[in-house]
Amino acid sequence: MTDDFYCDEALSGRTPVRVVAETDEVLAFHHTRPYWPVHIVVVPKRHVPSLVDLGDAGEPVLHAVLAVVRQVAADVSREHGACRVLTNLGRYQDSRHLHFHVNSGEALRPQTG
């Protein structure tokens, strides 16, 4: 296994996910190990290393991902009154695949590291 959970597990189907939204290029699903009561992950379906390194994907994939992030964030905000949108880079990025977290509520467990 590589350090890309999304390609290796979620997108391959090896780890089942509960889909929230999907397009030809993007998948949004409930986090498999949520940190917040509402914790949705949005990823491109092709491998893109990170927000600052789009690899050979280019800007169009980033626009497609952000369109889904906006839709999911609007839905979560409407349903729960507020949400956060975040991404991680460098040593904070556990999976080396561009992904955004859309979440709401108080943390379910203490943060580690």
N, C-alpha and C positions, 0 to 999 in steps of 0.2 A: 504494500500500500504506500502511496505517496503522501505528501502533506496537503492534498487537495480532497478534503472530505466530500465536497459537492460533486465533483466528477466521479470519484471512486464509489461513493455510497448513494447520495440522494438522487443524482441525475441518472445513474446507472440502474436504479431500482433495487439495488442490493439492500438498502435501508428504506423501508416504506415511509412515505411522508404524507401528511394531510395537506392537500393543495388548497390554497386560498385564491390564487389567480394564476393564469397561464396564457402566454402568447407563443408564437412560433419561436421567439428568441429568449423568453424570460420565464422563470418559474418562481412563484412565491408560495411558501409553505410554512406551517407551524414548526418552530424549532424543535428538534428531536430531544433536546435537553434544555427546556426553557429556563431562563434566568428571571423573567418577569411573568406575571399572570397572562399577559398577551405578549407573545414573542414570535414574530413572523420574520422569516428570512427571505430576501429577494436576491436571486442570482441569475446571471446570464446562463443559457443552456450550453454555450461553448466555453472553453477554458479562456478566462481572462485573468491574468495574474493579480492585478490590484487596481485601485482607483488611479494611481499615478503611473502604472505600467499596464497599458491596455493590450500589450503584445501586438499581434497582427490584426486585432479586432477593429481598432479605430474608433472614432467618435460615435458612429451610428449605434453601436451596441450600448454605449454608455447612455445615449439618449433613450434607447428602448428600455433599459433597466430603470432609469429615472422616471419614465412615464408610469411604470408599474409601481414603483416606490410611491409616487404621488397618489396614485389610485388607492393603494393599500393604506397609506397614511390618512387620507381623507376618510376612508371607511372606518378605521380604528378611532380617529378623532371624533367622528360623528357618533359612534357607538359607545365610546368610553370617556368622551369629554376632553381627551388630550392624548398625545403620543410623543415619542422620541424617535428620531431617525439617526442612526449612526453607522459608521464603518470603521474599520481598524486598518492600520498600516504597520509595516515593519514587525518588530517583535510582538506587537499587540495583535497581529493577524495570525490566528491559529491555523486557519486553512488558507492556503495560497491561491485563492480564487476570489475574484471580486464579489463581494456580498454586502448587502445592507440589512441592518436589523431595524424593524419597526416594532416598537414595544410600548406598553402602557402598564401602569401600576407600580407598586413597590417591589423591590427585589425579593425573590423567593428564598434566596440563600446568600450567605456572605460571599463577597467577591474574593477570589484568590489571586495571588501573584501581585 
